[in-house]
C-alpha cells in the first residue's frame, strides 16, 4: 500500500525542469499549488520545492522526494493512476512543451539531503517569498568520482565557512527508473549544490568570497575543472508561495 506520511528527509529526489508554452507558467503554478501538493503527498512522496526560473519566463522547476526507489514506484503509480491526475492532468499537460528533463538524485553523503517539514508549508494563496535559490550542477564523466570528492571535501566546506551552508548536496541516483512512464535522464554523473539567500546579490557576494578562498582558488576549482565533463550549470530560482525549499 502507498505510504500516507510524507518523508521529511527523502533518499531519492527528482529534479524536474519543465519548458512551458509561452506565457503559461503562472497558470501551471496556480494549478500545481492548488491541486498537486497535498494530493501527491497523500501517496507518500513529498513536494520539496516549486520555482520560477529567472533565466527563462517559460521554465518551471520543481523537486519531489521519496524514501526509496520502490516507494517512488508505488507513490507515482498511485498518483498518476488516481482521480486527481485524471481530472487535472490534461490541464497541466496543456501548459507544457516539454516535461522530460528530469534528474534522479540522492544525497551525496549521509545527511547532505534536504530536511523539510510539510507541516510548515504555507497555505494556498500565500505570497511568494522574497528569496533566491541557487542550484549549481557539476557534471563529471560517468563512473568518475574525483569531482564529487572535491566538491564534498573542498568546495562545500568553503561555502559553509564563507556564507550560508548549502541546503542540500545531491548526486545522481544510479538505480534504474522504477516508473518508466515518466522518463529520466540516464548516463549522467552530476553533483548538485543547493543554496538559499535573501537575494541574488547575497549569492554573488558569497560565491565571490568562496571562490577567493586560497584553497578553492588554487586547488579545488582547478581539480574540479580537470574532472568535469561539461561546464557547470547554475539554476537561478525564486520559490513559489507554497515551496518548502526557500
C-alpha positions in Angstrom: 0.0 0.0 0.0 1.2 3.6 -0.6 2.6 5.5 2.3 0.3 8.2 3.8 3.0 10.1 5.7 5.3 12.2 3.5 9.0 11.8 4.2 10.9 14.8 5.5 14.4 13.5 4.7 14.0 11.9 1.2 16.7 9.5 0.0 15.5 9.8 -3.7 14.8 13.1 -5.2 13.6 14.1 -8.7 14.7 17.5 -10.1 12.1 18.2 -12.8 12.7 21.0 -15.3 9.7 21.9 -17.5 9.7 24.0 -20.6 6.2 25.5 -20.8 4.2 27.0 -23.6 4.7 30.8 -23.8 3.0 32.8 -21.1 1.5 29.9 -19.2 3.9 29.5 -16.3 1.7 31.2 -13.7 -1.3 29.2 -14.9 0.6 26.0 -14.1 1.9 27.3 -10.8 -1.6 28.2 -9.6 -2.9 24.8 -10.7 0.0 23.0 -9.1 -0.1 24.8 -5.8 -3.9 24.3 -5.6 -4.3 20.7 -6.8 -0.9 18.8 -6.8 0.7 19.4 -3.4 -1.2 17.6 -0.7 -2.6 15.1 -3.2 0.8 13.9 -4.2 1.9 13.8 -0.6 -1.1 11.6 0.3 0.6 8.9 -1.7 3.8 9.0 0.4 6.0 11.3 -1.6 6.9 14.9 -0.6 6.8 18.0 -2.8 10.0 19.8 -1.8 10.1 22.9 -3.9 8.5 24.8 -6.8 10.3 27.6 -8.6 10.3 30.1 -11.3 13.5 30.1 -13.4 14.8 33.6 -13.5 16.6 33.0 -16.8 13.5 31.8 -18.8 9.9 33.0 -18.2 8.6 29.8 -19.6 10.5 27.4 -17.3 9.1 25.8 -14.2 11.4 23.8 -12.0 10.4 21.6 -9.0 11.6 18.8 -6.8 9.9 15.9 -5.1 11.3 13.2 -2.8 10.7 9.6 -1.8 12.0 7.2 0.8 13.5 4.8 -1.8 13.0 3.7 -5.3 10.2 1.2 -4.5 8.3 3.8 -2.6 8.8 6.1 -5.6 7.2 3.4 -7.9 4.2 3.0 -5.5 3.6 6.7 -5.0 3.8 7.6 -8.6 1.6 4.8 -9.6 -1.0 5.8 -7.0 -0.9 9.5 -8.1 -0.9 9.2 -11.9 -3.5 6.4 -11.9 -5.6 8.3 -9.4 -8.6 10.7 -9.7 -6.7 14.0 -9.2 -4.4 13.5 -12.1 -7.2 12.1 -14.2 -9.2 15.3 -13.5 -6.5 17.9 -13.6 -3.6 16.3 -15.6 -4.9 17.3 -19.0 -5.0 21.0 -18.0 -1.4 20.7 -16.6 -0.1 18.9 -19.7 -1.7 21.6 -21.9 0.7 24.2 -20.4 3.9 22.1 -21.2 6.0 22.0 -24.2 8.5 19.5 -22.6 8.4 17.7 -19.3 11.1 15.1 -19.8 14.2 17.0 -18.4 14.3 15.1 -15.1 17.3 14.2 -13.0 17.1 11.4 -10.4 19.2 12.3 -7.5 20.2 11.2 -3.9 22.1 12.8 -1.1 25.8 12.8 -1.9 26.6 11.6 1.6 24.6 10.9 4.7 22.7 13.9 6.0 23.5 16.0 2.9 20.0 15.9 1.5 17.0 18.2 2.1 15.5 18.3 5.6 12.0 19.8 5.4 8.7 19.6 7.3 5.4 19.5 5.3 3.6 20.9 8.4 5.4 24.2 7.8 4.2 24.6 4.2 2.3 27.9 3.6 -1.3 27.7 2.8 -2.7 28.0 -0.7 -2.6 31.7 -1.9 0.5 32.6 0.2 2.7 35.2 -1.4 5.9 34.1 -3.0 8.8 34.6 -0.5 11.5 37.2 -1.3 14.2 34.6 -1.6 16.8 33.5 -4.1 17.7 29.8 -4.5 20.8 28.7 -6.5 21.3 25.2 -7.8 24.7 24.5 -9.2 25.0 21.4 -11.3 28.5 19.9 -11.8 29.0 17.3 -14.5 31.6 14.6 -14.4 32.2 11.6 -16.7 30.2 8.5 -15.8 31.9 6.4 -13.2 34.3 9.2 -12.1 34.2 10.3 -8.5 37.0 12.8 -8.3 34.8 15.8 -8.9 32.3 14.7 -6.3 35.0 14.2 -3.7 36.5 17.6 -4.4 33.0 19.2 -4.1 32.3 17.4 -0.9 35.7 17.7 0.8 36.7 21.1 -0.5 34.0 23.3 -2.1 31.2 22.6 0.4 33.3 23.3 3.5 34.4 26.6 1.9 30.8 27.6 1.2 30.0 26.9 4.9 32.9 28.9 6.0 32.1 32.0 3.9 28.3 32.1 4.0 25.2 30.1 4.4 25.6 26.3 4.3 24.1 24.5 1.4 20.6 23.3 1.8 21.5 20.1 0.1 24.3 18.4 -1.8 23.0 15.7 -4.1 24.4 13.3 -6.7 23.0 11.2 -9.5 20.9 8.2 -8.3 22.2 5.3 -10.4 19.3 2.9 -9.9 17.0 2.0 -12.8 13.9 4.1 -13.3 11.1 2.3 -11.4 8.4 4.3 -13.1 9.2 4.3 -16.8 6.0 6.2 -17.8 8.0 9.2 -16.6 11.4 9.3 -18.3 14.6 10.4 -16.5 18.0 11.4 -17.9 20.4 8.5 -18.0 24.2 8.2 -18.4 24.7 11.3 -16.1 27.1 11.9 -13.3 26.1 15.1 -11.6 26.6 16.7 -8.2 24.1 19.5 -7.4 24.6 22.0 -4.7 21.5 24.0 -3.5 21.8 27.2 -1.5 19.4 29.9 -0.4 19.8 33.6 0.0 17.9 36.8 0.9 18.6 38.0 -2.7 20.8 37.4 -5.7 23.4 40.0 -4.6 23.9 38.0 -1.4 24.5 34.9 -3.6 27.1 36.8 -5.7 29.0 38.0 -2.7 29.0 34.6 -1.1 30.3 32.8 -4.3 32.9 35.5 -4.9 34.2 35.1 -1.3 34.2 31.3 -1.5 36.0 31.4 -4.9 38.6 33.7 -3.5 39.5 31.3 -0.7 43.1 30.3 -1.5 42.4 26.5 -1.3 39.4 26.8 -3.5 41.1 29.1 -6.0 44.4 27.3 -6.3 43.4 23.6 -5.7 39.7 22.8 -5.5 38.4 24.6 -8.6 41.3 23.6 -10.9 40.8 20.0 -9.7 37.0 20.1 -10.4 37.6 21.7 -13.8 40.0 18.8 -14.7 37.4 16.3 -13.6 34.4 17.7 -15.2 32.8 16.5 -18.4 31.0 19.8 -19.2 30.8 23.3 -17.8 28.7 23.6 -14.6 25.2 24.9 -14.9 23.6 27.4 -12.5 19.9 27.4 -12.0 18.7 30.8 -10.7 15.4 30.3 -9.0 12.7 32.0 -7.0 10.3 29.9 -4.9 6.6 29.9 -5.3 4.3 30.7 -2.4 4.0 27.1 -1.3 7.5 25.9 -1.8 9.1 24.2 1.3 12.6 25.0 -0.1 13.1 28.7 0.1 
